[in-house]
């Protein structure tokens, strides 16, 4: 059986920069949501002058799966 590496967005620099930033924020205890990650990815896209990148739902799901990232749902507190 052959293992294939998941291609995220065609730019490993953006992928690694986003993951590094994500880990740093988590270590600092800063809550990071999906929309925040997608916006950060788009900022990196502009900074790195990457063409034809969109932080689509599909891209985001593949990025989360590739890096084993999961978001916990907030629980509402009972009065």
N, C-alpha and C positions, 0 to 999 in steps of 0.2 A: 504494500500500500504506500502511496506517495503522499507526503504532506505538502500542502501548498500554503504559502503565506498570503494572508489577506491583503490586497492592495487597497489602501484607504482613499487617498485623493490624488495619487500620482506625485505627491511631494512628501518625501519622508522628513524633510526639514520642518515643514509645518506640523506634521504629525508629532514629531519628537518635541518641538517647542511647546505645543499645546499640552502634551502629556506632562512635561516638566513643570509647566505653569500650574496645571491641575494638582499635581502632587505637592507643590509648594503651598498652594492655597489650603489644601487639606491639612498639611502639617501645621499651618498657622491657625487652624480651626475656623477658617473662613468658609461659610457655606457656598457651594458652587452648584448652580442648577444647570439643566440642559440649555436653556436659552442663553445663559451667561457664557457657557462653553462655546456655543455656536457663534456668538458675537465675538468672542476672543479669537476664534478660528478665522473669522472674516477680517479682523484687525491684522492678524499675522499674514493673511493673504495679501492685504494691501502693502504691508511693510516689506514683504518678500517679493512683491511684484509678480505674483502668481496669476496666470491667466486661466480662465475657464474653470474656476472653482466655485462651487456653491455648497454651503453647509446644509445640504438637504437632509430630510429625515433618514433616508437610506444611508448617506454618508455618516451621519451621527450614530445611527444604530451599529454600523460596522465598526466605527471608532470605539464605541463603548464596549462592544464584544471583544475586540482585539486587545483592549487594555483591561478587560475584566472590571469595568466601571459599572457600579449600580447605584441608583439613587433610592434612598429610603423615603417612603411616603410619611408625611407628617401625621402624627396622631393628634386628634383633637382631645383636649382634656375635658373630663366630665366635671360639671360644677359641684 
